[in-house]
Amino acid sequence: MKNGFHVPHRFPAWVTWLAFTVGLTGAISLRLILIAKAYRPELITLFWYIGVCGNMLFFLFRFYVSQRRRRTIEELRLLEKLAQHEPLSPKDLAALHYLVASLKVSKERWNYTVIFLCSLAAIFWDLWLRLAK
């Protein structure tokens, strides 16, 4: 373990809500391209940039969160300690609390659910438009 490793704390609620909002904005913007194509083609580029930038920021944040979790597990050797039934130190318990709490409050699952539903809606909308022609 590296000297001076500190167990990370959860982000404030506003950070997770901001990441959630940025992710949803990006996801919805990309799906709006189909609607813009049909009604306002001049908005396609705007929706594309908003979508791609939103997705980049969201997934960069998700990568950072995943790396923090992975580093915590590796630095404290939590998997090995749990597998060997080793006693856990107060720092280990604090790390487990951080990991479990971080997973529990994550908005990630809601973001993925909305992305999935918007994707389905976009596909059905596009197919409906094509069949209506």
N, C-alpha and C positions, 0 to 999 in steps of 0.2 A: 504494500500500500504506500502511496506517496505521502510524504509528510505534509501535514497541513491540509489534508482533504477535508472539505466541509460539505456536509449534507445539504443539497440544495433545498430551497423552500419553494412551495407552490407559487405560481405567479398570482398577482392580484386578480380579482374577478374581471376587472376592466380589460386586462390584457387578453384573457381567454375570449371574452366577448368581442373584442376588436378583431382577433384572429378569425373567429367564427364569422363575423360580418364581412371581413375581407374575402374569406374563402367563398362565402355564399355569393357575394357580389361578382366575383370572378366566374364562378360556375354559372350563374344565371346569365351573365353578360354573354358568355359563349353560346348559350342556347338561344339568346335573343337574336343572334345573327340570322337565324332562319326567318324570324318575323320581319327583321329589317330588310332582308332580301326581298320579301314579298311586298312590303309597304313603304319602307324608307331606306333604299339602298345606300344613301349617303351616310347612314349610321353604322354600316357594317364595320368599317375600319375602327371607329370609336369603340364599339362593343368588343372587337377582337383585342385591341390593346388593353382595355379594362379587364377583360377575361384572362388574358395571358399574364398580365402583371399581377392580378389578384391571385391567380393560381400559384404563380411563382412565390409570392410573399407568403401565402398560406402554407405551401409545402416546405418552404424554407423554415418557417416557424415550427412545423411538425417535425422536421428533421432535427432542429435544435433541441426540441423537447425529448425526442427519442434518444439523441446522443447524451443528454443529461441523465436520463434514466439508465442507459447502458453503462455510462461511466460510473454512476453510483453503484450499480450492481457489481461491476468489475473491480473498482477500487476497494470496496469493502469485502470482496469475495463472498457475496451473499449466497449465490447458488451453491458454492462448495460448502459453506457453513450449514446451510439448510439440508443439503444432501447427507452430510456427515453428522447431523444432529448436534452440531457444536453449539455451545451457549452463545447467545447473542449479547453484544455489548449495548450500552445505551445508545451509542452512535448507530449501531446496526438497526436497532429498533426504530430510531428516528428516521433512518433511511427507508425502512420498510413502510413506515407511516407515510412518508413523503410519496413513495411509489404508489401505494394503494390509493391514497387520497388524490393524487394527480390523475390516476386512471379513472377514478370515480367521477370527478368533476369535469373531465374533459368534454368539450363540445364536439369533438371529432366525430363521434357516431351520428350526431344530428346533422353535421355538415355532409357526411357521406350519404345519409338518408335523403336529404334535400337534393343533393347532386343526382342521386339515382332517380328520384321522382321527376325532377326537371328534365333529365335525359329521356326518360320514358315519354313524358309529355311532348318534348321536342320531336322525338321520332314519330309519335302518333300524329302530331300536328303536320309534320312534313309529309308523311304518307297520305294523310287526308287531303292536303293541298294537291299533291300529285295526282291522286285518284279523281279529284274533283275537276281536273282540267280536261 
